[in-house]
């Protein structure tokens, strides 16, 4: 036998308040339908449901309330929700029952949106500076006491960032060297100065193209990997687990990746320089018919040790920025799995932007100031 519906009806003018208590389950649904049909608001009237006394509500009860709201709306009335219990609020959270409690918030204007972006950027910048400081102190502590470094994790990161990137970095920079040589040869041949293709290829690869292309490839390959891995650990609460176990995430995650990036990016840049110059060398001897020894001597004589040093200094700075940006975006992610993808994309964009800006600043510093 179905138990009775525990309810109370209060009338105030044209408005009616229906207070429901107890459990809104399948066995009281029929009586609930009769009560709602009897009190269905007419045009301009409102039926308010108070669910503060509801201790449980199942899918049949939710479906009944949804049908009543639709019926009231079709007749020109309205069904509104009053105070409700936690159980009722959780059950109705996924459904639209009743009119919204108030007007929708006004969208921000241009100035408000700009101000919000400035405050968000300020907070993100402060978090990034704090990460840089924490990582710097942690790396200094490792340099003083190398036993603190997780060596097996450091070696794994070196393999992933360095040796597994040899193929793509070598191929791309070789093709870039070929392209630079072909494009310069097209112009220099008109003036009978084809031999200077060696100068242009060597200097451009060592000073600019080698470090720049290598850093962009590392940012897209390893920087995104760092951001995605740390972000996944963040959303799955693994980083919180490290803190609970007394492990500092900076020491555990940031230091091995930072040091591996510091070591591997200059080595990859050196490889990129050599393969880029090899591409120009092949263009010189096979396309321009320049003797291999003459081309090689011309290329070597056009460069000075500072060219190599400046390129390696750039590569170290690029590696630091890629690692810190990937870690920053990974640590500050919030939400679910979809946010991991957005964070990874944002980290790659920010890393490439940093690389271009830093390369411009280094160019001004090395070739104008010094």
C-alpha positions as CSV (number, residue, x, y, z in Angstrom):
1,X,0.0,0.0,0.0
2,X,1.4,3.4,-1.0
3,X,2.2,5.7,1.9
4,X,0.6,9.2,1.9
5,X,2.4,12.3,0.6
6,X,3.5,14.5,3.5
7,X,2.7,18.0,2.3
8,X,1.2,21.4,3.3
9,X,-0.5,24.0,1.1
10,X,-0.3,27.7,2.0
11,X,-2.2,30.4,0.0
12,X,-1.2,34.0,-0.2
13,X,-3.2,36.1,-2.6
14,X,-2.7,34.7,-6.1
15,X,0.4,32.8,-5.0
16,X,0.4,29.3,-3.6
17,X,3.2,27.6,-1.6
18,X,3.5,23.8,-1.6
19,X,5.7,22.5,1.2
20,X,6.8,18.9,0.7
21,X,8.5,16.8,3.4
22,X,9.9,13.3,3.7
23,X,10.9,11.2,0.7
24,X,9.7,11.9,-2.8
25,X,9.9,8.4,-4.2
26,X,8.0,6.3,-6.7
27,X,5.3,5.3,-4.2
28,X,4.1,8.9,-3.7
29,X,4.4,10.1,-7.3
30,X,0.8,9.6,-8.1
31,X,-0.4,11.6,-5.2
32,X,2.2,14.3,-6.0
33,X,0.8,14.5,-9.5
34,X,-2.7,15.0,-8.2
35,X,-1.7,17.7,-5.8
36,X,0.3,19.5,-8.5
37,X,-2.5,19.2,-11.0
38,X,-5.0,20.6,-8.5
39,X,-2.7,23.6,-7.6
40,X,-1.5,24.2,-11.2
41,X,-1.0,28.0,-11.5
42,X,-3.0,29.9,-14.0
43,X,-1.7,32.7,-16.2
44,X,0.2,35.2,-14.1
45,X,0.1,33.0,-11.0
46,X,3.0,31.3,-9.3
47,X,3.3,28.0,-7.5
48,X,6.3,27.9,-5.1
49,X,7.7,24.5,-4.0
50,X,9.5,24.4,-0.7
51,X,11.7,21.3,-0.5
52,X,13.6,22.1,2.7
53,X,11.9,19.1,4.4
54,X,12.6,16.6,1.6
55,X,15.1,14.0,2.8
56,X,15.3,12.0,-0.4
57,X,14.1,12.3,-4.0
58,X,14.5,9.7,-6.7
59,X,14.3,10.0,-10.5
60,X,10.5,9.5,-10.5
61,X,10.1,12.5,-8.2
62,X,12.4,14.6,-10.3
63,X,10.5,13.7,-13.5
64,X,7.2,14.7,-11.8
65,X,8.5,18.1,-10.8
66,X,9.9,18.7,-14.3
67,X,6.6,17.8,-15.9
68,X,4.8,20.1,-13.6
69,X,7.1,23.0,-14.4
70,X,6.5,22.4,-18.1
71,X,2.8,22.2,-17.7
72,X,2.7,25.5,-15.6
73,X,4.8,27.3,-18.2
74,X,2.5,26.1,-21.1
75,X,-0.5,27.6,-19.2
76,X,1.2,31.0,-18.7
77,X,1.9,30.4,-15.0
78,X,5.2,29.7,-13.3
79,X,6.6,27.1,-10.9
80,X,9.4,28.4,-8.7
81,X,11.6,26.7,-6.2
82,X,11.9,27.9,-2.7
83,X,14.2,26.7,0.1
84,X,15.4,23.2,-0.5
85,X,17.4,20.6,1.4
86,X,20.8,19.4,0.3
87,X,19.4,16.1,-1.0
88,X,16.8,17.9,-3.2
89,X,19.4,20.4,-4.4
90,X,21.7,17.6,-5.5
91,X,18.9,15.7,-7.3
92,X,17.7,18.8,-9.1
93,X,21.1,20.2,-10.0
94,X,21.1,18.5,-13.4
95,X,17.6,19.6,-14.4
96,X,15.9,22.9,-15.0
97,X,13.0,23.1,-12.6
98,X,11.3,26.4,-11.9
99,X,12.4,29.8,-13.0
100,X,15.9,31.1,-12.4
101,X,16.3,32.8,-9.0
102,X,17.2,36.1,-10.5
103,X,18.2,37.9,-13.6
104,X,21.2,36.6,-15.5
105,X,24.4,38.5,-14.6
106,X,25.4,41.3,-16.9
107,X,28.3,40.4,-19.2
108,X,31.4,42.5,-18.4
109,X,32.1,45.5,-20.6
110,X,35.5,46.1,-22.3
111,X,37.1,47.9,-19.4
112,X,35.9,45.3,-16.9
113,X,37.2,42.5,-19.1
114,X,40.5,44.3,-19.5
115,X,40.8,44.8,-15.8
116,X,40.0,41.2,-15.0
117,X,42.7,40.1,-17.5
118,X,45.2,42.4,-15.9
119,X,44.5,41.0,-12.4
120,X,44.7,37.4,-13.8
121,X,47.9,38.2,-15.5
122,X,49.3,39.7,-12.3
123,X,48.5,36.6,-10.3
124,X,49.9,34.3,-13.0
125,X,53.1,36.4,-13.2
126,X,53.5,36.3,-9.4
127,X,53.1,32.5,-9.4
128,X,55.6,32.2,-12.2
129,X,58.2,34.3,-10.4
130,X,57.6,32.2,-7.2
131,X,58.1,29.0,-9.2
132,X,61.4,30.5,-10.7
133,X,62.6,31.4,-7.2
134,X,61.7,28.0,-5.7
135,X,63.3,26.1,-8.6
136,X,66.5,28.2,-8.4
137,X,66.9,27.5,-4.7
138,X,66.2,23.8,-5.3
139,X,68.7,23.6,-8.1
140,X,71.3,25.4,-6.0
141,X,70.8,22.9,-3.2
142,X,71.3,20.0,-5.6
143,X,74.5,21.6,-6.9
144,X,75.8,21.8,-3.3
145,X,74.6,18.3,-2.4
146,X,74.2,16.2,-5.6
147,X,72.9,13.3,-3.6
148,X,69.6,15.1,-3.3
149,X,69.0,14.8,-7.0
150,X,66.8,11.9,-8.2
151,X,69.4,10.6,-10.6
152,X,67.3,8.0,-12.3
153,X,64.5,10.5,-13.0
154,X,67.1,13.0,-14.3
155,X,68.5,10.4,-16.7
156,X,65.1,9.5,-17.9
157,X,64.3,13.1,-18.7
158,X,67.7,13.5,-20.5
159,X,66.8,10.5,-22.7
160,X,63.4,11.8,-23.4
161,X,64.4,15.4,-24.1
162,X,67.7,14.7,-25.7
163,X,68.3,11.4,-27.4
164,X,64.7,10.8,-28.5
165,X,64.6,14.2,-30.2
166,X,67.8,13.7,-32.2
167,X,65.9,12.6,-35.3
168,X,63.4,15.4,-35.6
169,X,65.9,18.1,-34.6
170,X,68.5,16.8,-37.0
171,X,66.1,16.5,-39.9
172,X,64.5,19.9,-39.5
173,X,67.7,21.8,-39.1
174,X,69.4,20.0,-42.0
175,X,66.5,21.1,-44.2
176,X,66.6,24.6,-42.8
177,X,70.3,24.8,-43.7
178,X,69.6,23.5,-47.2
179,X,66.8,26.1,-47.6
180,X,69.0,29.0,-46.4
181,X,71.8,28.0,-48.8
182,X,69.5,27.7,-51.8
183,X,67.8,31.1,-51.1
184,X,71.1,32.9,-50.6
185,X,72.6,31.2,-53.6
186,X,69.7,32.5,-55.8
187,X,70.8,36.1,-55.0
188,X,74.5,35.8,-54.6
189,X,75.0,34.0,-58.0
190,X,73.8,37.2,-59.8
191,X,76.8,39.0,-58.5
192,X,79.3,36.2,-58.9
193,X,79.6,35.8,-55.1
194,X,78.4,32.2,-54.7
195,X,81.3,31.4,-52.4
196,X,79.7,33.7,-49.8
197,X,76.9,31.2,-49.4
198,X,79.3,29.5,-47.0
199,X,79.6,32.6,-44.9
200,X,75.8,33.2,-44.8
201,X,74.9,29.6,-44.0
202,X,77.5,29.1,-41.3
203,X,76.9,32.3,-39.5
204,X,73.1,32.2,-39.7
205,X,72.9,28.6,-38.5
206,X,75.3,29.1,-35.6
207,X,74.1,32.5,-34.4
208,X,70.3,32.3,-35.1
209,X,68.7,29.4,-37.0
210,X,70.3,26.5,-35.0
211,X,69.4,27.7,-31.5
212,X,66.0,29.1,-32.6
213,X,64.8,26.1,-34.6
214,X,66.1,23.7,-31.9
215,X,64.3,25.6,-29.2
216,X,61.0,25.7,-31.1
217,X,61.1,22.0,-31.7
218,X,62.0,21.3,-28.1
219,X,59.1,23.5,-26.9
220,X,56.6,21.7,-29.1
221,X,57.9,18.3,-28.2
222,X,59.3,18.3,-24.7
223,X,57.8,21.5,-23.3
224,X,54.3,20.2,-24.1
225,X,55.2,16.9,-22.5
226,X,56.3,18.5,-19.3
227,X,53.1,20.6,-19.1
228,X,50.8,17.7,-19.9
229,X,52.5,15.3,-17.4
230,X,52.5,17.8,-14.5
231,X,48.9,18.9,-15.3
232,X,47.7,15.3,-15.3
233,X,49.3,14.8,-12.0
234,X,47.7,18.0,-10.7
235,X,44.1,17.1,-11.7
236,X,44.5,13.6,-10.5
237,X,45.7,14.9,-7.1
238,X,49.0,13.1,-7.3
239,X,50.9,16.3,-6.5
240,X,48.7,16.7,-3.4
241,X,49.7,13.1,-2.5
242,X,53.4,14.0,-2.8
243,X,52.8,16.9,-0.3
244,X,51.0,14.5,2.1
245,X,53.9,12.1,1.9
246,X,56.3,15.0,2.8
247,X,57.8,15.3,-0.7
248,X,58.3,18.7,-2.2
249,X,56.9,18.8,-5.8
250,X,59.7,21.2,-6.8
251,X,62.4,18.8,-5.8
252,X,60.5,15.8,-7.1
253,X,59.3,17.1,-10.4
254,X,60.8,20.4,-11.3
255,X,64.5,20.0,-10.6
256,X,65.1,16.9,-12.8
257,X,63.3,18.4,-15.7
258,X,65.0,21.8,-15.4
259,X,68.5,20.3,-15.2
260,X,67.8,17.9,-18.1
261,X,66.6,20.8,-20.2
262,X,69.6,22.8,-19.2
263,X,72.0,20.0,-20.4
264,X,70.2,18.7,-23.4
265,X,69.1,21.8,-25.3
266,X,72.7,23.1,-25.8
267,X,73.8,19.6,-27.0
268,X,70.9,19.5,-29.4
269,X,71.7,23.0,-30.6
270,X,75.3,21.9,-31.3
271,X,73.9,19.1,-33.4
272,X,71.5,21.4,-35.1
273,X,74.4,23.8,-36.0
274,X,76.4,21.0,-37.6
275,X,73.6,19.5,-39.6
276,X,72.4,22.9,-40.8
277,X,75.9,23.7,-42.0
278,X,76.1,20.2,-43.6
279,X,72.9,21.1,-45.6
280,X,74.6,24.3,-46.8
281,X,77.8,22.4,-47.6
282,X,75.9,19.9,-49.8
283,X,74.3,22.8,-51.7
284,X,77.7,24.4,-52.2
285,X,79.5,21.4,-53.6
286,X,76.7,19.8,-55.6
287,X,74.5,22.8,-56.8
288,X,77.1,25.6,-56.9
289,X,80.0,23.4,-58.0
290,X,82.3,24.9,-55.4
291,X,85.3,22.7,-54.3
292,X,84.5,21.1,-51.0
293,X,87.8,22.3,-49.4
294,X,87.2,25.9,-50.6
295,X,83.7,25.9,-49.3
296,X,84.7,24.5,-45.9
297,X,87.6,26.9,-45.5
298,X,85.3,29.9,-46.4
299,X,82.7,28.7,-43.9
300,X,85.3,28.2,-41.1
301,X,87.0,31.5,-41.7
302,X,83.7,33.4,-41.6
303,X,83.0,32.4,-38.0
304,X,84.6,33.3,-34.7
305,X,84.4,31.5,-31.3
306,X,81.9,34.1,-30.1
307,X,79.4,33.0,-32.7
308,X,79.3,29.5,-31.1
309,X,79.3,30.9,-27.5
310,X,76.4,33.3,-28.3
311,X,74.4,30.5,-29.8
312,X,74.9,28.2,-26.8
313,X,74.1,31.0,-24.4
314,X,70.8,31.5,-26.2
315,X,70.1,27.7,-26.1
316,X,70.6,27.6,-22.3
317,X,68.2,30.6,-21.8
318,X,65.7,29.0,-24.2
319,X,65.9,25.7,-22.3
320,X,65.3,27.4,-18.9
321,X,62.3,29.2,-20.2
322,X,60.7,26.1,-21.8
323,X,61.1,24.1,-18.7
324,X,59.8,26.8,-16.3
325,X,56.8,27.7,-18.6
326,X,55.8,24.0,-18.9
327,X,56.0,23.5,-15.1
328,X,54.2,26.7,-14.5
329,X,51.2,25.8,-16.6
330,X,51.2,22.3,-15.3
331,X,51.2,23.3,-11.6
332,X,48.4,25.9,-12.0
333,X,45.9,23.8,-14.0
334,X,42.5,23.2,-12.4
335,X,39.5,21.3,-13.6
336,X,39.3,18.0,-15.4
337,X,40.9,16.2,-18.3
338,X,39.8,18.9,-20.9
339,X,41.8,21.5,-19.0
340,X,45.0,19.4,-19.5
341,X,44.7,19.8,-23.3
342,X,44.0,23.5,-23.1
343,X,46.9,24.0,-20.6
344,X,49.3,22.0,-22.9
345,X,48.4,24.1,-25.9
346,X,48.7,27.4,-23.9
347,X,52.2,26.3,-22.6
348,X,53.5,25.6,-26.1
349,X,52.2,29.0,-27.4
350,X,53.7,30.8,-24.4
351,X,57.0,29.0,-24.9
352,X,57.3,29.9,-28.5
353,X,56.4,33.5,-27.8
354,X,59.1,33.6,-25.1
355,X,61.6,32.1,-27.5
356,X,61.0,34.7,-30.2
357,X,61.1,37.6,-27.7
358,X,64.2,36.3,-26.0
359,X,65.9,35.8,-29.3
360,X,65.2,39.4,-30.3
361,X,66.5,40.7,-27.0
362,X,69.7,38.6,-27.3
363,X,70.2,39.8,-30.8
364,X,70.0,43.4,-29.6
365,X,72.4,42.6,-26.7
366,X,75.0,40.6,-28.7
367,X,75.1,42.5,-32.0
368,X,74.3,46.1,-30.9
369,X,75.4,46.6,-27.3
370,X,78.5,44.2,-27.3
